[in-house]
Amino acid sequence: MDRVARAPLTPLEGPTRCGFVALLGAPNAGKSTLTNQLVGTKVSIVSHKVQTTRSIVRGIALDGAAQVVLVDTPGIFAPKRRLERAMVSSAWTHAADADVIALLVDANRGLDEDIEALLGQLKDIRKPRALILNKIDLIRRDSLLALAAAITEQVPFDRVFMVSALTGDGVEDVRRWFAETVPPGPWLYPEDQVSDAPMRMLAAEITREKMFLRLHDELPYRSTVETESWKELRNGSVRIEQTIFVERESQRKIVLGKGGNTIKTISTESRKEISEIIEQPVHLFLFVKVRESWADDPERYREMGLEFPKGG
Ligand SMILES: Nc1nc2c(ncn2[C@@H]2O[C@H](COP(=O)(O)OP(=O)(O)OP(=O)(O)O)[C@@H](O)[C@H]2O)c(=O)[nH]1
């Protein structure tokens, strides 16, 4: 998918490297925005709602001979529902499994209970780890340095980066360090999958974004979108089929709207944006299905790669 601006897909000369980077951070720290910058395309959703993130692989960043798989760690927060407890515990499982850990902190928000709790957990994980202070466009340099000192006093980090995920300032250094730090090894995702998987994810995220922007609080943010099929047609256009999964029949009706009006609008907006990004005409087919109370269904967690917490 060369049309999308990104690093070259072919590894450069020399041995390849490949590994997982777990991106940890409180909700709204800027994980999605940073991922988008690292990957070079809009893969993660950036939304005004917190805790929207669901997918496990957020994106795949390429840098020279390195393939860096950015693993989702859903926002660390005080879990209330079962699903949320599963998510928080999964965040730590993923962190422990990853090759590299990156803690993203909203520098403008500073050190608070969430971050303290994260630091407490991080202490015991022996992996290369980086502290990334984000949103430096909003904060003065002296307070930034004070924050860096306050955090690294509690937990030592291999590297400290100061970035603005929004403007891209400093992000290049982060990508390079990830690329150098993931272990040597073959690429996990073949070239064609690297180009295809993010596009499918991206298309699903765009539809989800349009749906939430349209329906706001009428829909629980647990609703998901999956790209079921992606076919390149001979005439240069793409036929995409997606399913929107909701939990109840009543929600299906909300998504459809009167006379199918709501889903038509969502579909039109999503199709336009996908088409703009991939620079190809798009035919988008949306289906709405009820997946009953999957938010409390352990099978569903496993499909999403989430572990069911003990005693949860
Ligand atoms: N000023 C400024 N705003 C930023 C920066 N990075 C992210 N933001 C904003 O912060 C908000 C949250 O960013 P996201 O990337 O959605 O945060 P997140 O950590 O992925 O959030 P969840 O996935 O919901 O946990 C958005 O409004 C972003 O535009 C930055 O460097 N500077």
The ligand as a Tripos MOL2 file, in Angstrom:
@<TRIPOS>MOLECULE
LIG
   32    34     1     0     0
SMALL
NO_CHARGES

@<TRIPOS>ATOM
      1 N1         -1.3810   19.4200   22.6150 N.pl3     1 LIG1
      2 C1         -1.1960   18.1130   22.4200 C.ar      1 LIG1
      3 N2         -2.2340   17.2730   22.4330 N.ar      1 LIG1
      4 C2         -2.0130   15.9590   22.2240 C.ar      1 LIG1
      5 C3         -0.7100   15.4450   22.0110 C.ar      1 LIG1
      6 N3         -0.8000   14.0970   21.8620 N.ar      1 LIG1
      7 C4         -2.1140   13.7900   21.9670 C.ar      1 LIG1
      8 N4         -2.8500   14.9000   22.1800 N.ar      1 LIG1
      9 C5         -4.3060   14.9930   22.3580 C.3       1 LIG1
     10 O1         -4.6740   14.2820   23.5330 O.3       1 LIG1
     11 C6         -5.9400   13.6250   23.3520 C.3       1 LIG1
     12 C7         -5.8050   12.1360   23.6360 C.3       1 LIG1
     13 O2         -4.9760   11.5360   22.6700 O.3       1 LIG1
     14 P1         -5.1220    9.9970   22.2550 P.3       1 LIG1
     15 O3         -4.0280    9.7110   21.3160 O.co2     1 LIG1
     16 O4         -6.5100    9.6820   21.8620 O.co2     1 LIG1
     17 O5         -4.8600    9.3160   23.6780 O.3       1 LIG1
     18 P2         -4.8280    7.7510   24.0520 P.3       1 LIG1
     19 O6         -3.8130    7.6150   25.1090 O.co2     1 LIG1
     20 O7         -4.6620    6.9290   22.8250 O.co2     1 LIG1
     21 O8         -6.2530    7.5370   24.6360 O.3       1 LIG1
     22 P3         -7.0000    6.1190   24.8490 P.3       1 LIG1
     23 O9         -6.6510    5.1840   23.7350 O.co2     1 LIG1
     24 O10        -8.4330    6.5380   24.7870 O.co2     1 LIG1
     25 O11        -6.5500    5.6390   26.1830 O.co2     1 LIG1
     26 C8         -6.3650   13.9350   21.9200 C.3       1 LIG1
     27 O12        -7.2420   15.0240   21.9590 O.3       1 LIG1
     28 C9         -5.0460   14.3040   21.2260 C.3       1 LIG1
     29 O13        -5.2240   15.2020   20.1540 O.3       1 LIG1
     30 C10         0.3950   16.3730   22.0060 C.ar      1 LIG1
     31 O14         1.5520   16.0430   21.8300 O.2       1 LIG1
     32 N5          0.0810   17.6930   22.2220 N.ar      1 LIG1
@<TRIPOS>BOND
     1     1     2 1
     2     2     3 ar
     3     2    32 ar
     4     3     4 ar
     5     4     5 ar
     6     4     8 ar
     7     5     6 ar
     8     5    30 ar
     9     6     7 ar
    10     7     8 ar
    11     8     9 1
    12     9    10 1
    13     9    28 1
    14    10    11 1
    15    11    12 1
    16    11    26 1
    17    12    13 1
    18    13    14 1
    19    14    15 2
    20    14    16 1
    21    14    17 1
    22    17    18 1
    23    18    19 2
    24    18    20 1
    25    18    21 1
    26    21    22 1
    27    22    23 2
    28    22    24 1
    29    22    25 1
    30    26    27 1
    31    26    28 1
    32    28    29 1
    33    30    31 2
    34    30    32 ar
@<TRIPOS>SUBSTRUCTURE
     1 LIG1         1 GROUP 0 **** ****
